[in-house]
Amino acid sequence: MKISEFYNGSGTVLSFEVFPPKKDSPVQTVYNALEEMAGLSPKPAFISVTYSAGGTGGAKESTIELASFVKNKLGIETAAHLTCLNSSADDIKQILYSLSEHNIENILALRGDRNPDIQENGSYSYASDLIKYIKHSLPNAGIMAACCPEGHPESEDIVADVRNLKKKVDAGAEVLISQMFFDNEKFYDFKERLRLADINVPVSAGIMPVTNKRQFERMIMLSGASLPSKFTRTFSRYEDKPEALADAGIAYAIDQIVDLVSNGADGIHLYTMNKPAVARKITESVRSLL
């Protein structure tokens, strides 16, 4: 089933994201987490599986294996992330074949993050190029793309960012998944820019529940997302109280989701960080809204 079919106007679509384990972490912990998440109510409409940073160390195999487990064992639709920055045309062709072999119909097509320690040697420079190739190779695939409500850090400006996003949609992206943000007004402003640019595909809002200080500092550095005063006050107050900080992070994410759903958001894409307990607290709190 194409993931775009979930966005049929009947309500806000809930989805999760997980990532393959690091080399020194047991993969079984991720399978256990997925099984717990599959038992939540409401159950996520789909679960996406990331492609490990840099595309090294068997990342594509882990992504495909986990996505296959979600789709074929848990019975939940899935989307496998696929990056092109460090993948040759032959690599991508093989991955697409393997995805088809595992009955995985949906792909989140990404350029990938630049890594100064890895030389870029991919056949495609932009996500829009990858989307065109997927559309040509697998005409029936469901294709999604990423978007940045506050603009991609490498974009010249907001106008150029929206122009590049339109290239992805025109190339075949049917659903957009946003990067994390902590100020809902930034997301609403972004949706208005899309409307003016005649970009009419569903947009799922990416929500990151920040539950520890280290994660907070790292994610803010990577995302470049602006932080409203309510957010910074909360985390400043509890930064030395781990349990209180985790509770505050989950509460903040819940507040974001309530506001987004109340304002008609197409979807909520929860960055679970492979933590089923966090996903459970959030889904139970917003269950009646979805």
N, C-alpha and C positions, 0 to 999 in steps of 0.2 A: 504493500500500500504506500502511495506517495504521501509524505508527511504534509504536503500542502492541502491534502483532503481533510485534515483535521480542522483547518481554519475555515470553517463553513458558516461562520456567523452565529453559531449556537452558544457561544460563550468563550471565556478565556482558556486557552490551551496551556496546560501545565506540562513542562518537560524538564528533564534533568541532564546534567553533564557529568561524566566520570572520566578518569584518565588512567592509562596503563601504569602499573607499578614501576618504580625505579629498579635498576638492575639488582640492587641488594635487598629488595623487598619481595616477600612471597606473593605470587599472583593470586593465591587462594583468598587472601584478604579482600581483594577486589571482587571476586566471585561471591564471597559471603555478603559483602556490602550490597551488591546488585540484587541478591536474593531478598535481602531485607527491604530494599527500596521497592521491589516488585510487589511486596505485600502491603504497601501503604494504601491508605484510602484518603483522598482519591489516588488511584494509580496514575503514574505519568503516562501521557499519551505516547511519548517516545523518549528514549535515552540516547544521547549522543556520546561518542567515544573519541577522545582527542588523539591526535597524532603527536607523539612525543617530540619535545623541542629538538630541533636540529635534524630530525629524521634519522637518527642513528641508533645502533644497538638493538636492531630487531623491532623498531617501533611499529613498522607497518604490520608485522605479524601479530604483535600484541593487540593492536587496534582491531584487526580483522577477527581475531579469536574472541575478544570481548564483545564486539558487535554481534558476532554470530551467536554467542551465548545469550545475549539479550533477545535477539530475534527468534532463534530456533529452539531455545530451551525455556526461556521465561515467557515467550509469547508476546513480547512488547516490541513495537516498532523501534527501529534504531536508525541512526545516521552515523556513518564513519567519517571522521575528519580526514581530509587529504590535502597536503601542502605540495606546492610545486617549486619552491625556491631552490631546493637542493635535490630535486628528483628529475631524472632524465625522462624523455618521452617513452623509452622502453620500460623504465621503472613504473611509470604511471599506467602504461598499457597493461603490465602484469598485475598491478594492484587492482585495476578495474576488472580484470578477468577473475581474480581471486574473490573479489566482492560478489560478483555475479554467481560464482560457484557456491558461495555461502548464503545465497538468497538475500543479500543485502542490496536494497533498491535505492537507498537514499544516501547522499554524499554532501557533506559540508565542505565546499571547495574554498581553499585558503591559499594565499601567497605563502604564508609562514613568516615567523619572526626572524629578523636578521641576527646572526650570531657572528661576532667579530673573530671567533676562534675557528669558524668553519668557512671554507671557501665556497662561494655560491657557484653551483655548476648545473643548475636546473635548465630544462629546455624552455620553460615558460617563466616570464618575469612577473606576471600579474595574475591575480585570481580570475580576472575576466578572460584571460587567455586559456586558463585551465578549464573554466566553465564551458567555453566554446568547444574545447577538445572533448570533454565529457559528453556534451550534447550531441556531438557528431558520432562518438563511439558508442554511446548508450542512449539512444533517443528517448527511451522510456524511463530513464533514471529520474528520481526526484533530486533536484539540486537546490541546495541552500547556500547562502553566503553570509559573511560577517559584516557588521556595520558598527560605526563608532558614533554614538550620540553627540559627543563633543568634538568630533573630527579626528581622523587618523593623525597620530603624532608626526608623520612624515608628509602630510598633505600641505600644499602651499597655503591654502586657506579653506574656509568652510565651503565656498562655492566649488572649488576644485574637488573637494572631498565628495560632495553630492554628485558632481559630474562623473567621477570615477565609480561611484556606487551605481549610478544609472547604467554605466557600461556593463556591470555585473548582471543587472536585471535584464537588460536588453540581450545579453548573451545567453540567458536561460535560467537565472536564479529565480526560484519561485517563492522562497521564504527567506527573510533576513533574521539573523540572530544577533542581538546587540552585545557589544562588550559591556563589562560591568559599569555601572554608574551609581552614584549615591545621592544625586539630586534629581528628583523626578521632573522638575521643571525643565531641566536640560533635555530630558527625553521628549517631553511634549513639544518643545521648540524644534527638536530634530524631526519629529513627525510632521510638523507644519512645513518644514523645508522640503521634506519628501513629497508632500501634497503639491506644493508649488512647482516641483520638478517633474510632476506627473509620474511618480514612482508609487504604484498602487498595490504592491504585494504585501502580504502580512508581515508584521515585524514583531518578533518575540523579544520582550525586555529581559536582558541578562542581569540577574540579581546574585550578588555575592554576599553571603552572610559571613562577616569577618568575626572570627571567634578567638583569635589570639594575637598578641602584639607582633610577633614575628611575621605572621601572615599579613597583618595590617600594613606593616612597613614595606614588605616586599610587593604586595599587590598595588599599593598606591604608587610605588616607584615605577612599576611596569605599566600600569594602566594610564597614568597621567590624568585620572579622573579628578574633577574638582570636588572639594569637600565642603558641604554646607556647615554652618556653625553648630547646628544641632549635633551633627556627626562628630566633629572635633571635640566639642565639649564632653560628649558621652565617653569617648575613648580616652581623653585626657584624665577624666575622673577615675576610670577603672583600669588604667593601663597596668597597674601593679597588683591587681586583683584578678587573677586568671579566670576564676569561675564567674565572677560578676561581669567581666569583659565578654565572656562567651555568651552569657545571657543577654547582655546589652546588644551584642552584635546580631543575635537572632531576632530580638525584639525590633531592632531597627529595620532588618530585612522584611519582617512581617508588616511593619508600618508602610514600607515602600509598596509591598505587594497589594495591600488593602487599597491604597490610593490608586495604584495602577489599574486594578480590576474595576474599581468604582468609576474610573474614567474610560472604561472600554478598551483596555489593552488587548491586543490580539492574542498575546501569549506571555507566559512567564517562564523563562529558561533559568532554572536554578543551578548555579555552579556549586555542586554538592561537596567538592573536595574529597570525594569518596567517604563521606561521613554520614552514614544512614541515620544516626541519632539526630543530627541537625536537620536533615530532610524530613524526618518524622515530626519534629516539633513544629516546623513551618507548615507542613501540609495539614497537620491536625488543627492548626490555628486558623487556616484560611479555607478549610474544607467546605464550609457552608457558602462560600462566595463563588466557588468554581462549578 
